[in-house]
Amino acid sequence: MENFTMLQYFQWYYPADGSLWNKMTKEANQLKAFGIDTLWLPPAHKGMEGQQSPGYDVYDHYDLGEFDQKGSIATKYGTKEELLQAIKAAQQAGLQVYMDIVLNHLGGADETEKVLARKVNPENRLEFISEAYEINAYTKFTFPGRNGKYSGFEWDFQCFTGVDFDEATGESAIYSIQNQYGDAWQDVLDTENGNYDYLMLADVDFRNPSVTEELKRWGEWFHNTVNFDGFRLDAIKHMPPGFFNDWLDHMRSVTGKELFTVGEYWSPGKLDDMLKYIEATGERMSLFDACLQNNFSIASKQGNGFDLTKIFDGTLVQVKPELAVTLVENHDTQPLQSLEQTVDYWFRSLAYALILLRTTGYPCIFYPDLYGANYCDKGNDGSAHEITLEPVPQIQTLLGLRKNNVYGEQQDYFDHPNCIGWTAGGIPEKGGSGIAVILSNGDAGVKDMEIGKEFAGKVFRDRLGNVEQEVYINDEGWGTFHCMAGSVSAYTAD
């Protein structure tokens, strides 16, 4: 038994200089020593903006930085050879590698096609606001730069449910394509905007069997080429859950691997929607705990007005911990991004303690919280903003504590709205070491907590260095633990 921790090894504004894969090769052993076990990599394929693309505007799944397409050979993160070298280095260091899979849409088509389409109300996609008429849609993907290598499959309008641009008129709107597989959207679970099948660009139609078979062939090729260990699945709420049931079963069957999978079903505050998706997919995948991340964001902005005893209310980790990937932020929630939902800096150490120092959930660390980040972009106000994200203090210490101390039975002391704590007694295989954690979003706090009679007479110290006072464990296994105002402390025995 060992606690695992994932690192999202990128952020949206990582420099477009082709350096990430080489950086990963150099840092693999160091990351493992820090207490990282798995790396979630960004999309490895060529996007429609070439080397400027973060990869979520996917153009060619088969181009991993090998072909001169969209103005570059390399992707934003490097070349195919550098990617393969980085994954090999990571796995030799004892790290597992999860690939970011983007199957919902394609962008940057090579040609337009004349197709019949109906315009829809963007706020109610079930409402068609025009009769079917001909538009000029970017739906023909021939990949001339690859010239049929690895796959001769070409995408056309029969492979898509909708687009957002008519080249003939220059009009941007949401258009429902009328093809032989349907004259409306696919059935998806999410009912936001009436039906949330359509997200962006050319929306893939999974009702077309030639599409699903091609994506299976690509998945096999991708694994044979890269030899990854698992997946992060992008934008799954916009796709029929039945597709991933079939695709994941196929991938696990042909590879003979477990292929750990975490899906992005981003519905903050909508736990029931996430649970419905888990049910619809037969628990084939974990989900990012968007509800917990939302609680962290709210708590950080409300300060001591937030009731910490409710920090886990309405979260996936509370009701389905074995399928919850917990996080503080990611590339979509970071400042100036599409789903911006930031966690204020003062609360980030507390939030990381709440995911790293507990026995439930699979925590994922965000790249800037380990490395920091500095970038500039336009905000919703139309003005440019320079953003500086500092690394989270003592995050490496938190990782070490998770790896060595966060085991055994967990006891919660969620008995004060501004000061909560918990203990875990440890397990013999880890030297019997346990941990006591206490945190406050208000004044300095103090709490009596039980760590276990086996620690009677032991001295516990705050490994985060925020409190100097030692804690002596009494004969009944209890101690009195302190934390500073708006801070967290984590105590272990000498």
N, C-alpha and C positions, 0 to 999 in steps of 0.2 A: 504493500500500500504506500503510495506516495502522492502528495499534492502536486497537481500540474498547474502551470500558469502559461497563458498565451500572450504573445506580444504582437500587436498590429504593427508590422514593420514598415510603416509609411504614414504619411499624412498628405492631405490634398495638395498642399503647396510644396511638396518635396521638389527640389530643383530639377528642371528638365535637362539634366546634363548627362544622363546615361550612367550615373555613378552608383546606383543603389545595389545592383547585384554584386559589384566588386566590393562595396562596403560590407555587404553581408558575408562574403567569403572571408574577409579579414577579421570580422567580429564574432564569427560563429562560436568559437571556443570561449570567448569572454562572456557572451550572452548566456551560454550554458552554465558558466561559473557563477553568474549573477543569480541564477535560479529560474531562468526562462527554460521552458520545455518545448514549446511549439511556436512557430512563426507563421503568422497570417500574412501572406504576400499580396501585393496589389495585382490587378489584372495583368497577366504577362503578355497578352496579345496586342497587336497593332490596333490603335484607335483611329478614328477618322481625322484627328489632328496630328497624326504621326508622332514625332518625338515630343510634341507639346501636350499630348493627350494623357491624362491619368489612367485611361483604359476603359472607363465605364461607357464611353461612346464607341463601343466595339465595332471595328470594321472587318477584320479577318481573324477568326479564331486560330487559324493555322500559322499565322505569322507571329512568331515569338521574338522577332527582332532579327529576321533572316533575309527578308526581301525588301527591295527598294520600292516601297509603297507609301503613299501619303507624305512624300517629301523626305523620307528617311529610311534607313535600314534598321537602326536601333529603335527601340521603344523609349519611352521616357526613362526607363530604368536600366537600359543596357541592351546588349545583343543576346541572341539565343545561346551562344557559346558561354557567355558570362552567366546567364541564368542557370544553365546546367551545372557549371562549375560551382556556383553559389549553393545550389541545392545539395550537391554532393558534399561540399564542405560542411554544411549545416548537419546533414545526416551523420557524417563521420564524427561530428562533435557531440552527437547524442540528441540532436534536436529533430522534432518532426516538422514537416512543412505542409501547410494548408494553402491551397490555391484559391484565389478569388475567381468565381465562375459567373460570367455575365451572359445569360441566355435570353433575356427578355426582349432584346431589341438589337438591331444593327443600324449603323449610321455611315454616311459617306458613300452612298451607292455610286457605282461606276456609270450607270446610265439611267435615264428616266423611261417610264412606260406610261402609255395612255390606259387609265383604268377607270372603271365605274366606281363612284364613291358617293356617300351621303355625309353631309356636314352634320355635326352633333353639337348639342349644347355642352360646353366644357364643364359646367357645374352640375349637369345631369346627363351623363353619357347615354342614358336610355332614351333620351328625347332627341329624335332626328329633326333637324331644322331645315332640311332641304330634301327634295326628291333626288334620286340617283342621277348623277351627271358625270361627264368625263373630266378627269383632272390629269395633269402630267406629274406623276409621282416618282420620287427617287426610290425605286424598289428593285432595280436590276444590279445584282452583284456578280461580276465575272472574274474579279481578282486578276487582272492582266499581269500584274507584277509577279505573281506566283505561278501563273501559266499552268494551272492544273496539277502542280506538285502536291502530293499528299492526298488531294481530293479534287475530283472534277466537278463537284456539285456546284451549281450556280443557282442563286436565289432570285426569284421573281415575285410578282405581285400575288401569286398563289400561296406564297410563304408568309404573308403578312396580313394582319387584321386592320391596320390603320397607319396613317402617316399624319404629319402636322404641317405639310407645305405643298402648295400647288405651284409648280414651276410655270405653268401656263399663265397664271394671273399674278404670281408673286404674293399670293395671300397665305398667311399663316392661320391655321385653324386646326381643329381635330376632325379628320376625315375617316369614316368607316369604309374600308374597302369591301366591295361586293365581289367575292370570289366563289369558287365552287364548293368551298368548305363552310360557308356561312355568309349571311348578309347582316350580321350583328356581332357584338363582342362575344368573346369566350366567357364561359362561366368561371368566375373567380369568387372567392369567399368574401372579399372586402367590398362593402357596399358604399364606400365613400364616393361621392360624385355619381351616385346611382350604380355605376359599375366601374371598377378601377382597373380593368384590363389594360387600357391604354395609359402609358406613362410618358414615352418620349420616342422620337425618331421613327424608324420603321418597326412596328410592333410585331413580333414573331407569332405566327399562327400555329399552335400546337395541335390543331385539328387535322393538319396536313400530315399524313403518315410518312411522306418522304422527308419532311423536316425532322420528325422525331427519330427516324432511322439515321439520318445524317448526324444528328447530335450524339447519338450513341456511338457511331463510328468515330466521330471526333473525340469523344471522351476516352475511348480505347486508345486512339492515337496519342492523345495528350498524356495519358498515364504511361504508355510505352516509351514516350519521348522523355518525360520529365521525372517519372517515378516519385510522385507526390504521396503524401500520407493522409490527406483529407481535403475537405472543401469548406469555403465560405461561399454561400449562395446569395447572389445579389437580387434584390427587388422581388422576392418570391410572392409577395401579396398580389402582384400584378400578373401572375401566371396560374393556370389551373393546377391545383395540388396533385391531381392524378398523374400529370407529366413527371413530376419528381419522384413519385412512388415508383413508376416504371423505370425511370432513368437511374435512380440510385440502386434499385434492385439489380439492374443490369450491370452497372459499374462494379458493385460489390461481388457479383457473381463472376464476372470475367477476370477481375484482378485477384480474387481470393482474399481481399483485405477488408477490414472493418470500415475503413475510410470514414473517420469521424467527420460529421457534417454539422455546420451551424448555419442557419438561415437568417437572413435579414427580413423579418416581418415587423417593420417599424410602425408600431401603433402605440405611442405613449399614452398611458392611462386607459388602455383598452385591453385589459388582461383577458377578458372573455374571448375576444377575437383571436388572440394568440393561442388560447387553449383549443379553440375550434380548429385552428390550423394544425396543431399537434395531433388532434384526433383524426382529422382528415388525412393526414400523412402517416397514420399508424405509428407515431413516435419514432419515425425513421431519422429524425434530425433534432438537434437542439436549436434553440432560438436565442438571439441576443435579448437580454432583459431590458427592453426599451422602457418598461414601466419603472424599473428601479433607477435607470438613468434620469428619467423625468423627475423622480422623487429627489435625487441628488441635486438637480438643477434648482428645483423649487426651494429645497432646504438651504442651499447656499445663498439664495437671494433673500430669504426671510430671516436669516440669522436666528437669534434666540426666540423669535416668534414661531419657529417650526417645532412641532412636537416630535422629538427624536424617537419616542417609543413607537411612532407610526412609520418609521423610515422604510420598513419592509412591507407595509400594507399595500395590497393590490399589485404585488410583484410576482413574477414567475418564479423567482428563487424561493419565495415563501411557500408556494403551493406545488411546484414541480421542480425541486432543486436539482434533480438528476439531469434535467434537460435545459437548465438555465446557464447561459454564458453571461456573466456579469461584467459590467464595464462602467467607466466614469465618463469618457467621451470617445468619439471616433471622428473619422474624416468628414462625415456629414454634419455632425453637431458642432464642430469647431467654429470659432468666430469667422463670420462672413460667408459661411457655407449655407446650402439650401435648407437644411433642417437645423439651423443654428439653435442650440439649446445648451448653453455653456454652464459649466460648474465653476463658480467663482473660486479664485485661487486659494483663498483662506480655507475653503472646505475640502480641497482636493486630497489633502493628507487624511482627513477623516473619512472621505469616501473610499480611498484606497484601503484604509484599515478595515472598512466594512465589507470589502470584497476579498482582500488578500488574507486577512487574519481570522476568517471564519471557515468552518468545516463544510459549508454548503456552497454549491455553485462552482463554476469553472471561470475564474477571473481572466479578463483580457486587459492588458495595459496598452495605453495609447502612446504612440511614438514620441510626441512632444513631451509627455510626462517623464520620459526617460532621458531624452536628448535635448529638449527645448526646441523652439522654432521661432523664426522671424520672417514675416512676409507682409506684402501689401496687396490690397485688392479693393474693389468697390463694394460698398455695403448697399443695403436696401434703400438708403437715402441718396444713392447716386454719387456719393463722395468717396474718395479714396481714403483708406485707413491703413495705417501701419500697425501690425499686430506683433507683439512679442509674447511668447509663451515660455515661461521658465520651467525647468524640470521640477518635479515634485520633490520636496526635501525628503531625504532618507528613504527614497523608494527602494534602493538596493537593500537597505536594512529590512524593510518590510518583506521583500522577496526572500531574504534569508530566513526570517522568522517563519514565513509560510512553509518553506521547505523543511525546516527542522523542528518546529514547535506546534503547529496547528493541527493536532491530531487528538483522537479520543473523544470522550463525551463532552458536548458543549452545553454550558449552562448560561442562560441569558439573565441579565439584571436590567431589564427595560422597565424601570420603576420610577423614572423622573423625566419630565418632558425635555429637560436640557442637559441631562447627564445619563448616559447609558453605559453598560459594560457587559462583558461576558468572559468566561473562562473555558479552557479546554485542557483536560488533564494529561494529554500526551499518551504515548504508547511505548511499551518496552523496546520495540524495534528501533525507536528513535532515541534511545537512552532514557526513556521515561520523562523527557522534558515536556513541560506544559507551558501555558501562556495565560496571562490575565490582561485584558484590554479594557481601557476606560477612556471615554471621550466626552467632550462638552461642546455645545454650540453657544454657551453663555458664559457664566462665571466659572472660576476654578471649581473643580468637583472632587468629591471623595465618596468612596463606596466600599462597603464590606462585601467581599466575594469569597466563595469557597473554591479552592484550587485542588484540594485533596489531602487526606491525612498522610499520604506517603511523602508529602513535602513539609511535614511538621518540623519546625526548627530551621528550615531553609531560609535563606535571604533572597528576595526577589528584587531586581533592579529594572528600571525603565531603559530598555535597549534603544529607544529613540532619543534619549538624552534630554527630554523636556522636563523631567522631575528628578532631582538629585536624591530625594529622600528614599531610603531603603525600606523595604517591607519585610517584616518578619512573620512567617506563617506560624499560627498557634497550633496547639496540640490537636485541635479539631479540624485542622486543614484550612482555616480561614485567614485572610489578611485584609488590611485596610489600604486601599489603593487610591492614589491621587492623580489628577490631571490638571493642567493649567487651563486658563480661560480660552475657549475657542481652539482647543488643541486635543491631541490624542497621545496616550502613553501606552506602551506595551511591555509588560513585565515578564521576565523569565528568571529561573533560578541560576545561581552561579554555576 
